[in-house]
Amino acid sequence: MSTAVDAAASRTDAVLLLASAGCALTVLDTNVVGVVLPTIARDLSASFADIEWVVSAYVLCFASLLLPAGTLADRIGRRRLYLIGLVLFALASVACGLAAQAGALYLARAGQGAAAAFMLAPALSLIGHAHQDPARRARAWAIWGAIMGLTMVLAPLIGGAIATWLGWRWAFHINLPLCLLLAALSGRYVPESRDPVRRRIDVAGVVLFAGSMLSWTWALIRGPVEGWTSTAVLPWLASGVVLGAAFIGVERRRVQPMLDLRLFRIPALVGAVIAMFAYAAAVQVMASLLPLLLQNVRGDSVLQAGLHMLPFALAMLLLPFLGRRLGEHWHSGKILALGLGVAVLGNLGIALSLWQHSGPGLLLAMAVLGSGGGLLNGETQKAIMSVIPPDRAGMASGISTTARFSGILIGFATLGAVLSSHVRAAADAALTAAGSPVSPALLERVVVGELSTASDALGVLARAAYAQGAGYAFIAAALMALLAMLATAWLMRVPPR
């Protein structure tokens, strides 16, 4: 009897480790790419808008397909879709590594994002299905969270090492052997499972949601270059509004909607979703923005930037433990408000450190920002899941992941727009004051960070202009976190007894 129990435990542990490894691969890829972005920009002569699309194309496809990927996994088999996702992720990664132009790279990144959704959604379902006993499920999610946290800490170091010794293209090529190994092991050790109830895929909801997110992202990325009232931007803003309204209209009429909007009648859920969105937009997105800052302001190498990301990453890893202890005495709304308040202080600290040219202050503020993120990371998911009835757990998970990745997408595009606009303005003013000729091409080189490694007067001026302009992006992030803190504290207040 004990032998059979041990064998069953071994199988479930194998499912946990293999599915967690696939999830970790998506986290690793996202954070590694953040570190090597400046190197990619210089090598491909990319504009800042191109850099933004390298991140945004991935997150857009990921966020748009995560919910339908979960439904598809339940229909065709979770292991089958996981294996398909691994193979597609490997192929898209190779295409990223072979890209000769920025356009080819972010198209391949879109494919990577779609494949990542096909990996993550079934992987989470596989873990949940394999661990149905409450005690074993709690242990499984704790191990999964530890693997994700450790991956987040190691990713900047791995990215820096790969870019330094192998070149940035290997940040993508390395996924090929890892995906093939995971696919081979998963095909052998992971049992197939599917939902006996065949749910329909909400195609209209997927298209309208993706179209709205694409329109907003396009407008936010092109706005600083083309002008916010230009004919190249205004139609995209209008399209984002129209498609978003159409998505809401379609979902309200669905019998089985992709996103059940009736749940948002619960004030505590709205507060938790706002906190999740703000956490992603003002903290999680810094995995991509902070490496740009370290390399373009401090002149760090890729490896140095990876090392200097450790205060942020370690705080993100360790503070969830404090959050769990606080959860024994405080309700979720109070913890979320605290985490958002700490994120406000971290973002303000980074802005002040940039304007005062304080290296130690910058690293300390990064640790403070990571601490706020650590408090929010586990608590946001818990808060969303706790206010939705248990029989709607799948929908709760979908709302949580959609809020998270939508926050990353909109946050990166918004903060990137603020950064780009203000760095251009600061560089223009500094070059004009120095009596240097100013051209759009030169300003673009400053925004991208091509001049950050130069030791001449122009390089010093470019780094100072980048620091001056980038500070406003962190002020904007602090404002987002502050507004979310106030809304969350109000919506999730403890009802009177």
C-alpha positions in Angstrom: 0.0 0.0 0.0 2.8 2.4 1.0 4.6 1.6 -2.3 1.5 2.7 -4.3 1.2 5.9 -2.2 4.9 6.7 -2.7 4.6 6.1 -6.5 1.6 8.4 -6.7 3.4 11.1 -4.7 6.4 10.8 -7.0 4.2 11.2 -10.1 2.5 14.3 -8.6 6.0 15.7 -7.6 7.2 15.1 -11.2 4.1 17.0 -12.5 4.9 19.9 -10.1 8.5 20.2 -11.0 8.1 19.9 -14.8 5.1 22.3 -14.9 6.9 24.8 -12.6 10.0 24.6 -14.8 7.8 25.6 -17.8 6.4 28.6 -15.8 9.9 29.5 -14.7 11.0 29.5 -18.3 8.5 32.3 -19.1 9.6 34.3 -16.1 13.3 33.8 -17.0 12.8 34.9 -20.6 10.9 38.0 -19.6 13.5 39.2 -17.1 16.6 38.1 -19.1 15.3 40.1 -22.1 14.9 43.2 -19.8 18.6 43.1 -19.0 19.8 42.7 -22.6 17.5 45.3 -24.2 20.1 48.1 -24.4 22.5 45.7 -26.1 19.8 44.6 -28.6 19.0 48.3 -29.4 22.7 49.1 -30.1 23.3 46.0 -32.2 20.1 46.3 -34.3 20.2 50.2 -34.5 16.7 50.1 -33.0 14.6 53.1 -31.9 13.1 53.4 -28.5 9.7 52.5 -29.9 11.3 49.3 -31.3 12.6 48.5 -27.8 9.2 49.0 -26.3 7.7 46.6 -28.9 10.2 43.9 -28.0 8.6 43.8 -24.6 5.0 44.9 -25.5 4.5 42.4 -28.4 5.4 39.5 -26.0 3.1 40.8 -23.2 0.3 41.7 -25.5 0.0 38.2 -26.9 0.6 36.6 -23.5 -2.2 38.7 -21.9 -4.6 38.2 -24.7 -4.3 34.5 -25.0 -3.9 33.4 -21.4 -7.7 33.0 -20.7 -8.6 31.2 -23.9 -5.5 29.0 -23.5 -6.9 27.8 -20.2 -10.2 26.9 -21.9 -8.3 25.2 -24.8 -6.2 23.2 -22.4 -9.4 21.9 -20.7 -10.8 20.9 -24.1 -7.9 19.2 -25.9 -5.9 18.1 -22.9 -3.6 20.0 -20.6 -0.5 18.0 -21.3 -1.0 18.2 -25.0 -1.3 22.0 -25.0 1.7 22.3 -22.7 3.8 20.2 -25.1 2.6 22.3 -28.0 3.5 25.5 -26.1 7.0 24.2 -25.3 7.6 23.4 -29.0 6.3 26.7 -30.2 8.2 28.6 -27.6 11.4 26.9 -28.7 10.8 27.8 -32.4 9.9 31.4 -31.6 13.0 31.7 -29.4 15.2 30.6 -32.3 13.5 33.1 -34.5 14.2 35.8 -32.0 17.9 34.9 -31.8 18.2 34.9 -35.6 16.4 38.3 -36.1 18.5 40.7 -38.2 16.1 43.7 -37.7 14.1 45.1 -34.9 10.8 44.4 -36.7 11.6 40.7 -37.2 12.5 40.5 -33.5 9.3 41.9 -32.1 7.2 39.8 -34.5 9.1 36.7 -33.2 8.5 38.0 -29.6 4.8 38.1 -30.3 5.0 34.4 -31.2 6.9 33.8 -28.0 4.2 35.5 -26.0 1.5 33.3 -27.6 3.5 30.2 -26.9 4.1 31.3 -23.3 0.3 31.5 -22.8 0.0 28.0 -24.2 2.7 26.9 -21.6 1.6 28.8 -18.5 -2.2 28.2 -18.6 -2.0 24.4 -18.9 1.0 24.2 -16.5 -1.0 25.8 -13.7 -4.0 23.5 -14.5 -1.7 20.5 -14.4 -0.4 21.4 -10.9 -3.9 22.1 -9.6 -5.3 18.9 -11.0 -2.4 16.7 -9.7 -2.7 18.2 -6.2 -6.3 18.0 -5.1 -5.7 17.3 -1.4 -5.8 20.7 0.4 -2.5 20.1 2.3 -0.6 18.8 -0.7 -2.0 21.6 -2.9 -0.8 24.2 -0.4 2.6 22.6 -0.4 2.7 22.5 -4.2 1.8 26.2 -4.6 4.4 27.1 -2.0 7.1 25.2 -3.9 5.9 26.8 -7.2 6.1 30.2 -5.6 9.6 29.6 -4.4 10.7 28.4 -7.8 9.2 31.6 -9.4 10.9 33.8 -6.8 14.3 32.2 -7.2 14.0 32.5 -11.0 13.3 36.2 -10.7 16.4 36.7 -8.6 18.7 34.7 -10.9 17.3 36.0 -14.2 19.2 39.3 -14.2 22.5 37.5 -13.4 21.9 34.9 -16.0 21.0 37.5 -18.6 24.1 39.5 -17.8 26.3 36.5 -18.0 24.8 35.3 -21.3 25.1 38.7 -23.0 28.6 39.2 -21.7 30.1 35.9 -22.7 27.9 34.5 -25.4 26.0 37.5 -26.9 22.4 38.6 -26.6 21.2 36.2 -29.2 21.9 33.3 -26.8 19.4 34.8 -24.4 16.9 33.4 -26.8 18.8 30.4 -28.3 19.3 28.9 -24.8 15.5 28.2 -24.7 15.7 25.6 -27.5 17.5 22.8 -25.6 15.6 23.7 -22.4 12.2 23.4 -24.1 13.1 20.2 -25.9 14.3 18.6 -22.6 11.1 19.7 -20.8 8.9 18.4 -23.6 10.6 15.0 -23.6 10.4 14.6 -19.8 6.8 15.9 -19.7 5.7 13.5 -22.4 7.0 10.7 -20.3 6.1 11.6 -16.8 3.1 14.0 -16.9 -0.3 12.2 -17.3 -3.0 13.7 -19.6 -6.0 15.4 -18.1 -8.9 17.4 -19.4 -12.2 19.0 -18.1 -15.2 16.7 -18.8 -17.3 19.8 -19.4 -16.3 21.2 -22.8 -16.5 25.0 -22.6 -16.7 27.1 -25.7 -13.8 29.5 -26.5 -15.0 33.1 -26.6 -13.4 34.1 -29.9 -15.2 37.5 -30.1 -14.0 38.3 -26.6 -10.4 37.4 -27.3 -10.3 39.5 -30.5 -11.9 42.5 -29.0 -9.8 42.4 -25.9 -6.6 41.9 -27.9 -7.6 44.7 -30.3 -8.3 47.2 -27.5 -4.9 46.4 -25.8 -3.1 46.6 -29.1 -4.7 50.0 -29.9 -3.8 51.5 -26.5 -0.2 50.2 -26.7 0.3 51.5 -30.2 -0.9 54.9 -29.3 1.2 55.1 -26.1 4.3 54.0 -28.0 3.9 56.3 -31.0 2.6 59.3 -29.0 5.9 60.7 -27.9 7.3 60.5 -31.5 4.3 61.5 -33.6 2.5 63.8 -31.1 -0.6 62.9 -29.0 -3.0 64.8 -31.3 -1.5 63.6 -34.6 -3.5 61.6 -37.1 -1.1 58.7 -36.4 -2.1 58.5 -32.8 -5.7 59.7 -32.3 -7.3 57.0 -34.4 -5.6 54.4 -32.2 -6.8 56.0 -29.0 -10.3 56.1 -30.4 -10.0 52.4 -31.5 -8.9 51.4 -28.0 -12.0 53.0 -26.5 -14.4 51.6 -29.1 -13.0 48.1 -29.0 -12.9 48.1 -25.1 -16.6 49.2 -25.0 -17.5 46.5 -27.5 -15.6 43.9 -25.4 -17.7 44.9 -22.3 -20.9 44.7 -24.4 -20.1 41.3 -25.7 -19.1 39.9 -22.3 -22.2 41.1 -20.6 -24.4 39.1 -23.1 -22.4 35.9 -23.0 -23.8 32.9 -21.1 -20.2 31.7 -20.5 -18.1 34.9 -20.9 -14.3 35.0 -21.0 -14.6 37.6 -18.2 -17.7 37.6 -16.0 -18.3 41.3 -15.5 -21.0 40.7 -12.9 -18.3 39.8 -10.4 -17.1 43.4 -10.4 -20.2 44.3 -8.4 -18.2 43.1 -5.4 -16.3 46.3 -4.2 -13.5 44.2 -2.6 -12.8 42.4 -5.9 -12.5 45.8 -7.7 -10.1 47.0 -5.0 -8.0 43.8 -5.3 -7.9 44.0 -9.1 -6.8 47.7 -9.0 -4.1 46.6 -6.6 -3.0 43.8 -8.9 -3.0 46.1 -11.9 -1.0 48.8 -10.1 1.5 46.3 -8.7 2.2 45.1 -12.3 2.2 48.6 -13.8 4.3 50.3 -11.1 6.5 47.5 -9.8 6.7 44.4 -11.9 7.3 46.4 -15.0 10.6 47.6 -13.5 12.2 44.2 -14.4 12.5 45.8 -17.9 12.9 49.5 -17.0 15.5 49.3 -14.3 18.1 47.5 -16.4 17.7 50.3 -19.0 18.2 52.8 -16.3 21.3 51.2 -14.8 23.0 50.9 -18.2 21.9 54.2 -19.7 22.4 56.4 -16.6 25.2 54.7 -14.6 26.9 53.3 -17.7 26.8 49.8 -16.3 27.8 46.8 -18.4 25.1 44.1 -18.9 26.7 42.0 -16.2 26.9 44.9 -13.8 23.3 45.8 -14.4 22.3 42.2 -13.6 24.3 42.4 -10.3 22.8 45.8 -9.4 19.3 44.4 -9.9 19.8 42.1 -6.9 18.5 44.6 -4.2 15.2 44.8 -6.1 15.0 41.1 -6.9 15.9 39.8 -3.4 13.4 42.1 -1.8 10.7 40.8 -4.2 11.7 37.3 -3.1 11.9 37.8 0.7 9.1 40.2 1.6 6.2 37.8 0.7 7.2 35.9 4.0 6.5 39.1 5.9 3.3 39.5 4.0 2.2 36.1 5.1 3.0 36.9 8.8 1.0 40.2 8.5 -1.9 38.2 7.1 -2.3 36.5 10.5 -3.3 39.9 12.0 -4.3 42.2 9.1 -7.0 41.9 6.4 -5.9 41.9 2.8 -6.9 45.5 2.1 -4.6 46.8 4.7 -1.6 44.7 3.5 -2.3 45.8 -0.1 -2.5 49.4 0.9 0.8 49.1 2.8 2.5 47.4 -0.2 1.3 50.1 -2.6 2.4 52.8 -0.1 5.9 51.3 0.0 5.9 51.1 -3.8 5.1 54.9 -3.8 8.1 55.6 -1.6 10.4 53.3 -3.7 9.5 55.0 -7.0 9.8 58.5 -5.5 13.2 57.5 -4.0 14.4 56.3 -7.4 13.4 59.6 -9.0 15.1 61.7 -6.3 18.2 59.5 -6.6 18.4 60.1 -10.3 18.0 63.8 -10.0 20.6 64.0 -7.2 23.0 61.6 -9.0 23.2 59.3 -6.0 24.3 55.7 -6.8 23.8 54.3 -3.3 20.5 56.1 -3.0 19.3 54.5 -6.3 20.1 51.0 -5.1 18.5 51.6 -1.7 15.3 52.9 -3.4 15.3 49.9 -5.7 15.3 47.7 -2.6 12.4 49.7 -1.1 10.4 49.3 -4.4 11.1 45.6 -4.4 9.9 45.4 -0.8 6.6 46.9 -1.8 6.4 44.5 -4.7 7.1 41.6 -2.4 4.3 42.5 -0.1 1.9 42.8 -3.0 3.0 39.7 -5.0 1.3 37.0 -3.1 -1.3 39.1 -1.4 -2.9 40.4 -4.6 -3.6 36.8 -5.9 -4.9 35.7 -2.5 -7.2 38.8 -2.2 -8.8 38.2 -5.6 -9.3 34.5 -4.9 -10.7 35.1 -1.4 -13.6 37.4 -2.5 -14.9 35.2 -5.3 -17.0 32.1 -4.6 -15.0 28.9 -4.6 -17.0 27.5 -7.5 -15.7 30.4 -9.7 -12.0 29.7 -8.9 -11.1 29.4 -12.6 -12.7 32.7 -13.4 -10.9 34.3 -10.4 -7.5 33.0 -11.6 -8.3 34.4 -15.1 -9.2 37.8 -13.7 -6.0 37.8 -11.7 -3.7 36.9 -14.6 -5.5 39.3 -17.0 -5.1 42.2 -14.5 -1.5 41.4 -14.0 -0.4 41.2 -17.6 -2.6 44.0 -18.7 -0.9 46.1 -16.0 2.5 45.2 -17.3 1.5 46.0 -20.9 -0.2 49.3 -20.2 2.3 50.2 -17.5 5.4 49.6 -19.7 3.8 51.6 -22.6 2.8 54.5 -20.3 6.0 54.8 -18.4 8.0 54.3 -21.6 6.0 57.2 -23.1 6.7 59.5 -20.1 10.4 58.4 -20.2 10.8 59.0 -23.9 9.1 62.4 -23.9 11.1 63.8 -20.9 14.4 62.4 -21.9 14.0 64.0 -25.4 13.1 67.3 -23.8 16.0 67.2 -21.3 18.5 66.2 -24.0 17.2 68.9 -26.3 17.6 71.6 -23.6 21.0 70.4 -22.6 22.4 70.2 -26.1 21.0 73.6 -26.9 22.5 75.1 -23.8 25.9 73.5 -24.7 25.7 75.0 -28.2 25.6 71.6 -29.9 23.5 71.0 -33.0 20.3 69.2 -32.2 18.6 66.7 -34.6 15.8 64.1 -34.1 18.4 61.4 -34.9 20.7 62.5 -32.1 17.8 62.8 -29.6 16.8 59.2 -30.5 20.3 58.0 -29.8 20.1 59.6 -26.4 16.7 58.0 -25.6 17.9 54.5 -26.8 21.1 54.8 -24.8 23.5 54.5 -27.6 25.7 57.3 -26.1 25.6 55.9 -22.6 29.0 54.1 -22.9 30.8 57.2 -24.4 33.3 58.8 -22.2 33.4 62.2 -24.0 31.4 65.3 -23.1 28.5 64.1 -25.3 28.3 60.8 -23.4 28.3 62.6 -20.0 25.5 65.0 -21.3 23.5 62.0 -22.6 23.6 60.2 -19.3 22.6 63.3 -17.3 19.7 64.0 -19.7 18.6 60.3 -19.4 18.6 60.6 -15.6 16.7 63.9 -15.7 14.0 62.6 -18.0 13.7 59.1 -16.6 13.0 60.5 -13.1 9.6 61.6 -14.4 8.7 58.0 -15.4 9.2 57.0 -11.7 7.1 60.0 -10.5 4.4 58.7 -12.8 4.7 55.2 -11.4 4.5 56.6 -7.9 1.3 58.5 -8.8 -0.2 55.3 -10.2 0.6 53.4 -7.0 -0.7 56.2 -4.8 -4.1 56.4 -6.6 -4.4 52.6 -6.4 -3.5 52.7 -2.7 -6.3 55.2 -2.0 -8.8 53.2 -4.1 -7.8 49.9 -2.6 -8.0 51.1 1.0 -11.5 52.5 0.4 -12.9 49.6 -1.6 -11.5 46.9 0.6 -12.2 48.5 4.0 -13.5 46.1 6.6 -17.3 46.3 6.7 -18.8 47.4 10.1 -19.8 44.5 12.4 
